[in-house]
């Protein structure tokens, strides 16, 4: 996607958490925690989170002959189970979603944005960041100051039944089905060792470039 088509990024959450982000307190969570989320957070649970490599080779790619015992032979294709290398434990993420020019004409009309109803599993209040570049610049500068490895970008959604090989950008790859509707934009932090259960990066107030909007589910 052309980055010029992105009007802004937003996050749906509880008001108290969004107020913390407005104050510049960015809370990062280890990416591997999203591999197996709690039942109440099924909308976050993705088996591809944090993977370093994906292999579709289950040992046999063709058809397997099965003797039915009556002289007949039935050929079946085996179920190809997604095989993976372990998740990278050193990466933490903070997730947003993008709003584009195709969604609304400008951010002043964010309340008119008809997002996928499934998004409201995350909350019904949105923190909208108008100046993405300023936000990213502050994030990158602070992360580097404290000796961490920052990254940011749009999440790539892939077909879990077909995608194979090394994951080039760990933390930026998710299953297309069923997560593509989330249209994620992420910030990531790389740690020298195992990522902490929670990490707060304080970039200072962003109230000059962001605000909170109530939103409502629209048919």
ChimeraX attribute file (.defattr): number of C-alpha atoms within 10 A of each C-alpha:
attribute: neighborCount
match mode: 1-to-1
recipient: residues
	/A:1	7
	/A:2	6
	/A:3	10
	/A:4	9
	/A:5	13
	/A:6	15
	/A:7	20
	/A:8	23
	/A:9	24
	/A:10	24
	/A:11	24
	/A:12	24
	/A:13	17
	/A:14	14
	/A:15	17
	/A:16	8
	/A:17	14
	/A:18	21
	/A:19	17
	/A:20	14
	/A:21	22
	/A:22	22
	/A:23	14
	/A:24	20
	/A:25	19
	/A:26	20
	/A:27	17
	/A:28	21
	/A:29	20
	/A:30	25
	/A:31	25
	/A:32	25
	/A:33	18
	/A:34	20
	/A:35	16
	/A:36	14
	/A:37	15
	/A:38	12
	/A:39	9
	/A:40	9
	/A:41	12
	/A:42	12
	/A:43	17
	/A:44	19
	/A:45	18
	/A:46	20
	/A:47	18
	/A:48	27
	/A:49	24
	/A:50	29
	/A:51	25
	/A:52	18
	/A:53	18
	/A:54	19
	/A:55	18
	/A:56	18
	/A:57	12
	/A:58	12
	/A:59	8
	/A:60	12
	/A:61	12
	/A:62	10
	/A:63	11
	/A:64	13
	/A:65	12
	/A:66	11
	/A:67	11
	/A:68	9
	/A:69	7
	/A:70	6
	/A:71	7
	/A:72	10
	/A:73	12
	/A:74	11
	/A:75	12
	/A:76	11
	/A:77	11
	/A:78	13
	/A:79	9
	/A:80	14
	/A:81	12
	/A:82	17
	/A:83	13
	/A:84	17
	/A:85	13
	/A:86	14
	/A:87	20
	/A:88	19
	/A:89	18
	/A:90	17
	/A:91	25
	/A:92	27
	/A:93	25
	/A:94	18
	/A:95	19
	/A:96	21
	/A:97	20
	/A:98	20
	/A:99	23
	/A:100	20
	/A:101	13
	/A:102	10
	/A:103	18
	/A:104	16
	/A:105	13
	/A:106	15
	/A:107	19
	/A:108	9
	/A:109	10
	/A:110	19
	/A:111	15
	/A:112	15
	/A:113	18
	/A:114	14
	/A:115	17
	/A:116	12
	/A:117	12
	/A:118	12
	/A:119	17
	/A:120	15
	/A:121	14
	/A:122	15
	/A:123	15
	/A:124	17
	/A:125	19
	/A:126	23
	/A:127	23
	/A:128	25
	/A:129	25
	/A:130	19
	/A:131	15
	/A:132	16
	/A:133	11
	/A:134	12
	/A:135	16
	/A:136	16
	/A:137	12
	/A:138	15
	/A:139	23
	/A:140	19
	/A:141	12
	/A:142	17
	/A:143	20
	/A:144	12
	/A:145	10
	/A:146	9
	/A:147	11
	/A:148	15
	/A:149	15
	/A:150	20
	/A:151	18
	/A:152	19
	/A:153	15
	/A:154	17
	/A:155	21
	/A:156	16
	/A:157	19
	/A:158	17
	/A:159	12
	/A:160	18
	/A:161	12
	/A:162	10
	/A:163	16
	/A:164	17
	/A:165	11
	/A:166	14
	/A:167	16
	/A:168	11
	/A:169	15
	/A:170	21
	/A:171	30
	/A:172	25
	/A:173	20
	/A:174	23
	/A:175	19
	/A:176	14
	/A:177	12
	/A:178	12
	/A:179	17
	/A:180	14
	/A:181	15
	/A:182	19
	/A:183	17
	/A:184	23
	/A:185	20
	/A:186	19
	/A:187	21
	/A:188	26
	/A:189	25
	/A:190	21
	/A:191	16
	/A:192	10
	/A:193	9
	/A:194	13
	/A:195	20
	/A:196	15
	/A:197	10
	/A:198	11
	/A:199	16
	/A:200	12
	/A:201	17
	/A:202	17
	/A:203	20
	/A:204	15
	/A:205	15
	/A:206	18
	/A:207	14
	/A:208	10
	/A:209	14
	/A:210	20
	/A:211	16
	/A:212	18
	/A:213	16
	/A:214	13
	/A:215	18
	/A:216	17
	/A:217	15
	/A:218	11
	/A:219	7
